[in-house]
Amino acid sequence: MKQALQFLADAGTFYLATVDGDQPRVRPFGAVAEFEDKLYIITNNQKDVFKQIQVNPKIEISGMTKDGKWIRLSAEAVRDERREARKAVLDANPGLRGMYNEDDGKIEVLYLKNASATICSFTEAPVSFTF
């Protein structure tokens, strides 16, 4: 988990894919955090991405670092409704505090479950792991 967390943090922007009916949907994300040994992402419950995850929690994430490595990550996104989880994710991403707070009724934090990831590059063998 820590390897994926660090990779996504280093990438800065990564792309999260969901399914909307029979249509894939991809959008940029940038906030990740660790809480209780789980990798978390954050979104707004008014966005389509959250609604899509509620229907089908299977997601994929891809991102690339400046050194030319990329990650492919598959997981189930699980909603965590606890205030302490929202606070921990916001504390790890203070730039979001201008838009959200843990009690605003808008933010949702989701941890990744049954995750598998592969980090690839053109010059090194792929590294795969699960968490």
Stockholm file with secondary structure:
# STOCKHOLM 1.0

chainA/1-131         MKQALQFLADAGTFYLATVDGDQPRVRPFGAVAEFEDKLYIITNNQKDVFKQIQVNPKIEISGMTKDGKWIRLSAEAVRDERREARKAVLDANPGLRGMYNEDDGKIEVLYLKNASATICSFTEAPVSFTF
#=GR chainA/1-131 SS CHHHHHHHHHHSCEEEEEEETTEEEEEEECCEEEETTEEEEEEETTSHHHHHHHHCCEEEEEEECTTSCEEEEEEEEEEECCHHHHHHHHHHCGGGGGTCCTTSSCEEEEEEEEEEEEEECSSSCCEEEEC
#=GC SS_cons         CHHHHHHHHHHSCEEEEEEETTEEEEEEECCEEEETTEEEEEEETTSHHHHHHHHCCEEEEEEECTTSCEEEEEEEEEEECCHHHHHHHHHHCGGGGGTCCTTSSCEEEEEEEEEEEEEECSSSCCEEEEC
//
